[in-house]
Each structure stands twice: as structure tokens, then as C-alpha cells.
Amino acid sequence: MTTSQSPEPTHAAEGPVVRTAAGAVRGLREDGLAVFRGIPFAEPPVGEARFAAPRPARAWDGTREAYAFGPPPPQDLGVQGRTGVLEAPEGDDWLTVNVWTPDPDLAARRPVMVWIYGGAYKLGHSGSPGYDAQHIARDGDVVVVSLNYRVGMEGFVQIEGAPANRGLLDQVAALEWVRENIAAFGGDPDQVTVFGESAGGGSVAALLAMPSARGLFRRAIAQSVPGTFFSTELAADIAQALAAEAGLRPTLADLATTDPRRLTDVGQSLGVKMPQYMGRWGQIAPTVTPFSPVVDGEVLPTTPWQALASGAARDVDLLVGHNRDEYRLFLVMGGMYGKITEEQATGALRLFAPGGEAGVQAYREAFPEASPDELYERVQTDWLFGIPSLRLAEAQTAAGGRAHLYELTWGAPGNGGLLGACHGLDIPLLFGTFEADLANLLFAGTDVTPEARDLSARFRRAWTAFARTGDPGWAEFDVQDRLTQVLDTTPAVTSYPEERSRKLWEGHEFTPSPLLG
């Protein structure tokens, strides 16, 4: 087991030292912050630990250098708009955390924010440059933690003889590490907020529904929550197809002996074939994403919407929202924008709109001015991110909990504004990382304007204020007024802006995706 470390910075030996439950770690001083990278929160999930629930990290002697991010979990290519994970260390220590803190003082007790990355449950690495949390920690005077969790085959495929949702169990283990150790870094273990985007937002939603996560965080921020959660029957069928790509069975005995990096090829090869499974996998087939949390009845007893509606997270403050033009990103990156035909638009409406054929007509009547491109994008934005995010706020408030809702409507300036307020735009705005990862596409060929920097600062003020007090700066959501913070050049609080979509989906329940046929 090997890991690579960055060259030791000047005066690194003078960096701050914090003692964790497993041993001492030395970080770096960076622009007024103490930063610690690559701290193990669990044992490497290889060998006998392969496909098992995470096990606590073993203690070490002496002081461990926490200068470099840990290795990314094995995954597909194409992380955050780049080809693979660049400049990342190698090795099996996938399960690590990173900490940015204004001061590792035991008496400080600052609010703690724990970031969970997205990536369709098959990609992601907490060391991606776009997740550099220095601006959040410094501007908000908070402690920020980011974590790695297993993705793809290692983290989410349903395997006979292995626990389900291992990636989610990794997140719980990281939160347990935070509870046990964060006070030594200047954080308050009783003031923890989890926040994540896309699959990270779906993970936050899942954590709200998981018995093993209860009590580990006080607040939750879910950005662009995907509505895809698998039934056990669908997950088993997809697992069978995934394993077959490698000539194996979806069992622990078969898969545990296969190199994890070889199994990433399995997800990629099946992904391009998934549209062929439309008759069995329905709405999931066109997503080309064969991984999602599984409603297995144990690790994840129900969907997040059902759990919140029953009051499972009534004592957790929730901030949730989405971007106006979520699906535009996938159209542009797939070279499909401006090329959607009437037939393709009708096919998307028939597949994704609630009500089947009636839904096709209802969408066309609700959006009579929409082009085929706009209808194709609108229904998939609604189905995949928009309505699931709205419904999370509705479920929370219906059960007597507190929720705040937002929608980002400010458009990305790159490529002549083509991308609009697309999926992922909230990440560079929140982190202030305008020249990293997906931001290279979103801001391509443009200078970062004062307008963009002002909106970025507003994001951080709202998110860190919520972490500190439970109030991001606008009124709570309720099912009568549906007050929503619109994040744009000029901020405004209005009733939910996508009222036409909301009415179309009224009464629809987001249940586990079924196996058809």
C-alpha cells in the first residue's frame, strides 16, 4: 500500500499539529488557515475489507504528515469536466478527510461544514481543485471538512454477500470521525452541517433518511438533489449486467478477487449500452449511470422523501435548491444542444413526464412557446433535479421541520452564455474556484466579473450563516407561499419560480426506480 506525497513545503515542520484519536497529524499554514489533507478516517477497503462496511483507521505512531490529499477511489474517466483525476496520488488509502480551519484551537468551537462531492455516484475526489474550501473557511470563519467515499462498483453496486450503499456508509464513518475529532481542529461537533451537490446532494438526502446517520449532523444543505434511488430488484438486475461485462457474477466471491481499477471499465462499458435496457430499466436507462443509492430496507430503509414526510429528520434544519437550467449542461457536453427533434422531445416527455401520454400533452400545453430543445431540457431538468429538490423541502415542512429553498438563475458567462444556469454552476460560485474543473467550461473565454464575485460571496454568506444559525438570510419555505430565494445578479425572494413545472408534477411521488418486465 503506497501513497504519494507532494514535495514538503518550506517550513512544513513548523506546521500545526493536531492529535486525533488515531494519532497526531501535522498540517500546513496557508494564507491564514491551518490545512490538513489526507487524514485516514477508515482502513483502506481492500483485501479482506473489500466491499465491506468501513472499518476505523488503525492508530499510528509519531506525527503523520497531512500535506497531500489522499488517493481518489477507483472511478470512471471524466471527472468534473476533465479527463480523469489529474495529479492525484496513487494507493489504496481512498477513505480520507481534509480539514480547513482558521485555528486548531480546542476552545474555538466554530461551526463545521462537511462537503460531499457529486459525480453521478461513479466519479469524484475531494482533492479536485474546484473543491478547495479555503474561501468558505476564511470568509465564513468556519471549519470545513471534505471526504472521499467509494463510488461506482466499489461503493454502490448491489453485491450478494456485501452491505448495500457502501459509499453512504463511508460518509457515515467520516461523520463519526468528525464527531470524535473535530473539536481538536477548532470545530464544534454539535454544530455540524453536511453539504453536497448532485450525487453529493443525493447523498445528503440519503443521510437524512439513514438511521445510522442520526445525530451526526444538525443541519443539511442539498444542492441539485437527483431523484434517482434504486429498488432492490432494479439494483440486482443492473448488478447482474455490470458483472457480466467482466464475465463474472455479482457476488462477493467473484468481484472481491478482481482488481478494483479493472472494474471501473465495467461501469463505463455498460454505461454506453444502457439505452438498450429501456424495457427493463425504464427512466434509468437513458441516464447511462448504472449507480445510485439502493432503498435496501436496512442501510437506507426508505426514500428521502418518504423519510422526511414521516418526520425522520424533523430536528435537522434543511437548505435545499436547484439551478434553473440543470439539464442544459448535459445537452451541450453531449453535442445535442440545438439539435433536438420534435420526435426526440416527444419521446423524452413520454418517458419522464408524469402521466405518460397525458403528461406529454400537459407539458406542451403548459409550455406552448417551447421549442423541442426546450421541452426536452425542461422535462429532464424537472424529473432529475428540480422537482426532487422542491419535494424535499415540501416533505420536511409537512412533517413540522424547517426548510429553506433556493433557485440559481444567474447564467454561466462562458461560451456566449449558452449554458445558462446549468448543473454544477453552483460549485465554482460557492467555492470561489473560477479556474478549476467544470468552471473551465462555465467561464471559458471570459474574465470573472465583479458581478460573479459578488454572487459568489453571497453564496458563501448564506451557506455559512445557515451553518452557524440555521437561517441563510431569507424566509422559511412553507407549502402555502413556497417562498424561494432566487440567486441572481439582484437577489429576490418570490414564490417558487417554476410554478408551471410544479403544477405538472403535483401529486407525483418519487418512489424507488422499479425493475420493469
C-alpha positions, -999 to 999 in steps of 0.1 A, spaced: 0 0 0 16 32 -12 7 68 -13 25 97 -30 31 129 -12 36 164 -25 71 178 -20 74 191 15 67 228 16 91 253 31 89 253 69 64 224 68 80 211 100 66 242 117 31 235 106 3 230 132 0 196 149 -33 182 160 -38 149 179 -67 128 165 -80 96 181 -57 76 158 -26 97 162 -10 131 156 -12 149 122 8 179 110 -8 203 86 3 235 68 -2 272 73 -18 286 42 -29 322 39 -42 324 75 -56 289 77 -44 256 90 -50 230 64 -47 192 69 -50 168 39 -53 131 35 -61 120 71 -74 84 71 -109 80 87 -111 43 78 -89 14 68 -82 10 31 -112 -10 18 -90 -37 0 -81 -73 7 -104 -87 34 -120 -53 38 -131 -52 1 -168 -44 -3 -172 -44 35 -185 -16 56 -157 9 65 -135 -1 95 -119 26 117 -84 36 108 -56 20 128 -36 41 151 -1 52 141 30 62 160 46 96 157 33 125 137 18 119 103 23 145 76 -11 157 64 2 177 34 -13 159 4 -48 147 -5 -54 110 -3 -58 89 -34 -92 90 -52 -113 59 -51 -112 39 -84 -136 55 -109 -146 62 -145 -128 88 -166 -142 123 -170 -142 138 -135 -156 174 -132 -152 182 -169 -116 169 -171 -102 136 -184 -98 116 -153 -83 127 -120 -52 147 -126 -22 149 -104 -37 127 -78 -16 103 -55 -18 66 -60 -26 39 -35 -54 22 -16 -60 49 12 -92 60 -5 -110 69 27 -95 101 39 -107 135 51 -93 170 47 -97 200 71 -95 237 66 -97 256 99 -90 292 109 -73 280 141 -70 244 155 -79 257 190 -99 233 212 -117 263 227 -128 278 194 -158 256 187 -166 270 153 -194 257 131 -183 227 110 -193 222 73 -187 187 58 -186 186 20 -197 156 -1 -188 157 -37 -210 147 -67 -203 128 -98 -232 105 -107 -222 81 -78 -194 70 -101 -169 99 -101 -153 123 -76 -124 131 -54 -122 155 -25 -88 167 -38 -103 182 -70 -92 218 -73 -127 230 -76 -134 219 -40 -106 239 -24 -125 252 6 -102 280 17 -127 308 8 -155 292 27 -134 286 58 -119 320 57 -149 341 47 -173 323 70 -150 317 99 -160 280 99 -142 247 99 -146 228 65 -141 191 61 -142 172 28 -141 135 25 -136 107 0 -161 79 -4 -163 48 -26 -181 53 -59 -191 31 -88 -187 -7 -83 -168 -3 -50 -194 20 -34 -229 14 -49 -234 -18 -69 -255 -44 -51 -234 -74 -44 -245 -107 -29 -227 -111 5 -218 -74 9 -237 -45 26 -256 -22 3 -247 15 -1 -211 12 9 -204 47 -3 -231 61 20 -216 40 49 -183 57 41 -199 90 46 -214 80 79 -179 68 90 -164 102 80 -191 120 100 -183 97 130 -147 108 126 -158 144 126 -178 139 158 -148 123 175 -120 145 163 -132 179 150 -130 197 184 -92 194 182 -93 213 149 -113 241 164 -147 228 154 -179 223 173 -191 186 170 -226 198 180 -228 223 151 -221 201 120 -237 209 86 -234 184 57 -235 199 23 -232 184 -12 -242 188 -48 -257 164 -74 -248 129 -62 -235 147 -32 -269 163 -27 -285 129 -32 -261 116 -5 -271 144 19 -308 135 12 -300 98 19 -282 106 51 -313 124 63 -331 90 59 -305 67 74 -308 55 110 -270 52 112 -265 89 104 -289 103 130 -273 126 155 -242 131 134 -252 165 120 -275 193 129 -281 209 95 -281 198 59 -276 216 26 -287 196 -5 -278 212 -39 -295 198 -71 -308 166 -55 -312 138 -81 -345 119 -79 -329 85 -88 -329 59 -60 -330 22 -70 -353 -5 -58 -335 -37 -47 -349 -55 -78 -336 -29 -102 -302 -28 -84 -299 -66 -86 -306 -66 -123 -281 -38 -130 -256 -56 -109 -261 -88 -130 -254 -68 -161 -224 -50 -147 -208 -82 -135 -215 -99 -168 -194 -72 -186 -164 -87 -167 -176 -123 -172 -184 -126 -135 -214 -130 -112 -225 -101 -88 -212 -120 -58 -186 -111 -32 -166 -142 -41 -164 -132 -77 -159 -95 -75 -136 -93 -45 -108 -111 -64 -109 -86 -93 -87 -56 -93 -109 -25 -84 -93 -5 -112 -104 -31 -138 -140 -29 -125 -142 8 -134 -141 -4 -171 -172 -24 -164 -192 7 -154 -180 25 -185 -187 -3 -209 -222 -9 -196 -230 28 -195 -229 32 -232 -252 1 -236 -278 12 -211 -303 26 -236 -307 -10 -249 -322 -19 -215 -351 6 -217 -376 -22 -215 -362 -33 -181 -348 -2 -166 -371 24 -179 -362 60 -170 -328 49 -156 -316 35 -190 -310 68 -208 -291 83 -178 -261 60 -187 -254 60 -149 -257 24 -135 -251 35 -99 -274 51 -73 -283 46 -37 -304 15 -32 -335 15 -10 -325 -18 6 -347 -16 38 -317 -16 61 -289 9 54 -315 30 36 -350 20 48 -370 43 25 -365 71 0 -355 105 15 -389 120 5 -408 93 24 -385 95 54 -387 133 57 -425 132 53 -427 108 82 -406 132 104 -373 113 103 -353 145 101 -377 169 117 -349 181 141 -324 188 112 -325 222 95 -326 219 57 -314 242 29 -322 228 -5 -325 240 -40 -315 236 -77 -304 255 -108 -329 268 -134 -313 251 -164 -299 220 -149 -300 196 -179 -285 222 -203 -250 211 -193 -256 175 -205 -271 187 -238 -242 209 -245 -215 185 -234 -232 157 -255 -232 179 -286 -270 178 -287 -280 214 -279 -299 229 -307 -303 196 -325 -333 180 -307 -362 170 -330 -399 170 -323 -398 132 -322 -370 133 -295 -388 159 -275 -420 138 -275 -400 107 -266 -385 124 -236 -419 138 -225 -434 103 -228 -406 87 -207 -401 113 -180 -433 134 -176 -458 122 -150 -489 106 -165 -474 91 -197 -493 103 -228 -514 127 -207 -481 142 -194 -469 148 -230 -499 169 -237 -498 186 -203 -462 197 -209 -470 211 -243 -500 230 -230 -480 244 -200 -451 255 -223 -468 264 -256 -439 286 -267 -412 259 -260 -391 246 -288 -382 208 -290 -348 217 -273 -366 235 -245 -392 208 -239 -365 181 -239 -344 200 -214 -373 212 -193 -388 178 -186 -354 163 -177 -344 192 -155 -377 188 -137 -376 150 -134 -339 146 -124 -332 176 -102 -358 204 -100 -389 186 -86 -370 162 -64 -353 192 -47 -386 210 -43 -402 179 -29 -375 175 -2 -384 209 11 -421 201 9 -417 168 28 -396 184 55 -420 212 62 -451 189 60 -436 169 89 -431 200 110 -394 206 102 -376 237 89 -366 242 53 -353 270 31 -355 268 -7 -334 285 -34 -331 285 -72 -300 297 -90 -310 317 -122 -277 335 -129 -263 322 -162 -227 310 -168 -209 335 -190 -187 311 -209 -195 300 -245 -216 331 -251 -239 323 -222 -251 291 -239 -251 271 -207 -274 293 -187 -279 284 -150 -268 248 -157 -260 219 -135 -228 224 -115 -226 262 -118 -232 265 -80 -199 248 -72 -175 275 -85 -198 302 -72 -199 286 -37 -162 277 -35 -149 307 -54 -129 284 -77 -134 300 -111 -104 284 -128 -108 248 -118 -126 217 -130 -160 224 -146 -155 261 -142 -131 259 -171 -162 253 -193 -186 275 -175 -164 306 -175 -144 297 -207 -130 328 -225 -144 353 -200 -130 373 -171 -146 368 -138 -167 399 -134 -174 418 -102 -210 406 -106 -198 369 -105 -176 376 -74 -205 394 -56 -228 364 -62 -200 340 -51 -196 360 -19 -234 359 -14 -234 321 -17 -208 318 10 -225 342 33 -258 324 30 -243 289 33 -221 297 63 -248 317 80 -271 287 77 -243 265 92 -240 289 121 -277 297 129 -300 277 106 -310 309 88 -295 316 54 -310 351 53 -344 345 38 -378 333 49 -385 297 56 -403 276 30 -439 266 36 -464 248 13 -487 278 11 -464 306 0 -434 284 -13 -410 313 -7 -378 308 -26 -345 327 -27 -337 334 -63 -299 337 -67 -291 361 -94 -274 395 -100 -302 411 -80 -314 387 -53 -351 383 -47 -374 362 -26 -405 351 -45 -429 322 -47 -414 291 -63 -403 304 -98 -411 272 -117 -448 271 -109 -458 256 -143 -435 226 -136 -446 223 -100 -483 220 -110 -475 194 -137 -458 172 -110 -484 178 -83 -493 145 -66 -464 126 -82 -443 106 -57 -406 98 -61 -405 61 -53 -376 37 -58 -370 32 -95 -386 -2 -104 -374 -31 -125 -398 -34 -155 -409 -65 -173 
